[in-house]
Amino acid sequence: MSDRANLKAAADLIRQAGSVALACHVGPDGDALGSMLAFGLAARDAGKEVAASFGSPYSVPGNLGFLPTELLVPPEDFPAEPELMVVFDAGSAERLAELGSNASKAEKLIVVDHHATNEGFGDVSLIDPSAAATGELVHDLLVELGWEATPEIAQCLLTALVTDTGRFQYASTSPRTLRLAADLVAAGANPSQVSRHVYEQAPFGYLKAAGAALSRAHLERDKGVVSTTITEADLTEAGIGWGDIDNLIDIIRLAAEADVAVLAKLHEDGRVKVSLRSRGDTDVGALAAGMGGGGHRLAAGFTSEEPPEKVLAEVHRRIEGYR
Amino acid sequence: MSDRANLKAAADLIRQAGSVALACHVGPDGDALGSMLAFGLAARDAGKEVAASFGSPYSVPGNLGFLPTELLVPPEDFPAEPELMVVFDAGSAERLAELGSNASKAEKLIVVDHHATNEGFGDVSLIDPSAAATGELVHDLLVELGWEATPEIAQCLLTALVTDTGRFQYASTSPRTLRLAADLVAAGANPSQVSRHVYEQAPFGYLKAAGAALSRAHLERDKGVVSTTITEADLTEAGIGWGDIDNLIDIIRLAAEADVAVLAKLHEDGRVKVSLRSRGDTDVGALAAGMGGGGHRLAAGFTSEEPPEKVLAEVHRRIEGYR
């Protein structure tokens, strides 16, 4: 089916359903959660019964807690055999964790996503890799349904756009993305509120833990690699958890002398989780895949149970092979 | 004159001129430089003789060096008595430093600005405080003149918008701002290039110096104040200068427990330069004014020659008076 026909088919399925069960990928980000909640609020306004969830661990990231989460239910309370299930921003059924089973038992399944790897696992799939965020496709669907974007819905969709474009700065940011953002702000979305919650706050302990990690940062100038470590002890001392340091790699990768930034997170159980970022000359996705992990060219990661020095030495040794 | 009439009057003056001399405020930011260079490139394309500059110190900030700077001349080479001078993003003639004298001798003067405090010191003044950036007004002027935005011009204007809205996140970001950004990207501007240069790089030494400052960060939870110091010795050890740590306060102010963030920069000559940021409950502009400095409600600063402990204690003592 053409994109146009898919959009119409999805809208028809939705119009016919009395209830909709919505899911997004595990460990939801702003695009996953914002897209799902925007659609959920609009469906509720249109008189549908709505349940929305995501697979375990079931916990809304702290910086997204400002989104309207009243439609969320824990995965165990999610309809076992939904009349109509709509899945957002998940490239495959595996990304739904335990809710993949609900998807396989749904009478009808719609998949809305912008990942190029998505093969379309629904009865109807709205997939457009040229979209900067799944939120763009949700907006198309709302327009097709004739459902209005209230200020609350607009705020969810703006969150989707802002987070998946890193504040309209990734190469995926298109005129279409920015025009939609303009329409959402005109509809009542508040860009400064989104940024304040998503980008402009962290627990005080983050400053201390980041300070420890940055003080240990090391530059190998001839290889163009900046790397550092953060330990579970750093976090414990600072009174924070692993979920609080997601943005630390963004400070490490500021180093202009480096093409690759490496952050090794040393867990107390012996695991070493390595985050990799590239400015473009190095394919860290391929590097991470070679270490048993994954990601894409500019952002990737892997987990190892080897000693941290050995893991970091191996990363350094391999980097030149991916340029 | 109405805004419309002003725009027409400015365009008429520009069309009649054979040469234009362009200036922006001292210590130019992305909006000042981007607006001026965008207009300069368009004027050159239209066959005008163009010179552009700003008052001393005459140095393009490193993170704006990617802009097309071929039209820039040092202030001493700026036309002494310009036929037509156009001033961008400067709220008053004082903000032009020594080029204020050239402005007073210009045959005709046009002022393009979005600062609410601008009283309009030109023969024609295009002032609109509702614009998120002076770049929005430059775009209006180019449209009025029928001058096309080449990709290079679009990139300058996008830089103006991105920097003056902090990546489309300040409250000033309007549908108009985002629609213009969409048009500029459609015209060939590259949002990821702007962000990469402006926000995503720092010398490696910045990581080490930031690490030292963050490790010393201190939270007074009951007062809602986070503060730290950075010394000239930190910078020397890291091989960087004061100009490299402009964004450090943005990490300090992440602390969610604090309404006020304080960064004391301890210079070797004994001066203590204090940067203040507020999330909104505290008027740090008034606080800084009381200490002999200035700024606005959310961002301000002052310089003292008292011992650093005394300066910080005084700031802490005064904060509650500005809530």
Contacts between the chains, C-beta under 8 A, distances in Angstrom:
chain1	res1	chain2	res2	distance
A	162	B	168	7.9
A	162	B	169	7.9
A	166	B	195	7.6
A	167	B	167	3.9
A	167	B	168	6.3
A	167	B	169	6.2
A	167	B	195	7.7
A	168	B	162	7.9
A	168	B	167	6.4
A	168	B	168	5.3
A	168	B	181	7.3
A	168	B	191	5.8
A	169	B	162	7.9
A	169	B	167	6.2
A	169	B	191	5.6
A	169	B	192	5.8
A	169	B	194	7.4
A	169	B	195	3.4
A	169	B	196	7.9
A	169	B	199	7.3
A	170	B	191	7.8
A	170	B	192	5.8
A	171	B	190	8.0
A	171	B	191	7.9
A	171	B	192	4.4
A	173	B	185	6.9
A	173	B	191	4.7
A	173	B	192	7.1
A	174	B	185	6.6
A	175	B	182	4.2
A	175	B	183	7.1
A	175	B	185	4.9
A	175	B	186	4.1
A	176	B	182	7.6
A	177	B	182	7.8
A	178	B	178	5.2
A	178	B	179	7.4
A	178	B	181	4.7
A	178	B	182	3.6
A	178	B	185	6.2
A	179	B	178	7.4
A	179	B	179	6.4
A	179	B	182	4.4
A	181	B	168	7.3
A	181	B	178	4.7
A	182	B	175	4.3
A	182	B	176	7.6
A	182	B	177	7.8
A	182	B	178	3.6
A	182	B	179	4.4
A	182	B	182	6.6
A	183	B	175	7.1
A	185	B	173	6.9
A	185	B	174	6.6
A	185	B	175	4.9
A	185	B	178	6.2
A	186	B	175	4.1
A	191	B	168	5.8
A	191	B	169	5.6
A	191	B	170	7.9
A	191	B	171	7.9
A	191	B	173	4.7
A	192	B	169	5.8
A	192	B	170	5.9
A	192	B	171	4.5
A	192	B	173	7.2
A	194	B	169	7.4
A	195	B	166	7.6
A	195	B	167	7.7
A	195	B	169	3.5
A	196	B	169	7.9
A	199	B	169	7.3
A	200	B	253	7.4
A	200	B	254	6.5
A	201	B	254	5.8
A	201	B	255	7.7
A	201	B	256	4.0
A	202	B	254	4.3
A	202	B	255	6.9
A	202	B	256	6.4
A	203	B	255	7.4
A	203	B	256	6.0
A	203	B	257	7.2
A	204	B	217	7.4
A	204	B	219	4.5
A	204	B	226	6.3
A	204	B	255	4.3
A	204	B	256	7.3
A	204	B	257	5.1
A	204	B	258	7.1
A	206	B	254	6.6
A	206	B	255	7.7
A	207	B	214	4.9
A	207	B	217	4.6
A	207	B	226	7.3
A	207	B	251	6.9
A	207	B	252	6.8
A	207	B	254	6.9
A	207	B	255	5.9
A	208	B	214	6.8
A	208	B	215	6.8
A	208	B	217	6.4
A	210	B	210	7.9
A	210	B	211	7.6
A	210	B	214	5.4
A	210	B	251	7.1
A	211	B	210	7.6
A	211	B	211	5.2
A	211	B	212	7.5
A	211	B	213	7.4
A	211	B	214	3.1
A	211	B	215	3.6
A	211	B	216	7.6
A	211	B	217	6.8
A	212	B	211	7.4
A	212	B	215	6.5
A	213	B	211	7.3
A	214	B	207	4.9
A	214	B	208	6.8
A	214	B	210	5.4
A	214	B	211	3.1
A	214	B	214	6.5
A	215	B	208	6.8
A	215	B	211	3.5
A	215	B	212	6.4
A	215	B	215	6.0
A	216	B	211	7.6
A	217	B	204	7.4
A	217	B	207	4.5
A	217	B	208	6.4
A	217	B	211	6.7
A	219	B	204	4.5
A	226	B	204	6.3
A	226	B	207	7.3
A	251	B	207	6.9
A	251	B	210	7.1
A	251	B	251	7.1
A	252	B	207	6.8
A	253	B	200	7.4
A	254	B	200	6.4
A	254	B	201	5.8
A	254	B	202	4.3
A	254	B	206	6.6
A	254	B	207	6.9
A	255	B	201	7.7
A	255	B	202	6.9
A	255	B	203	7.4
A	255	B	204	4.3
A	255	B	206	7.7
A	255	B	207	6.0
A	256	B	201	4.0
A	256	B	202	6.4
A	256	B	203	6.1
A	256	B	204	7.4
A	257	B	203	7.2
A	257	B	204	5.1
A	258	B	204	7.1
A	279	B	196	7.8
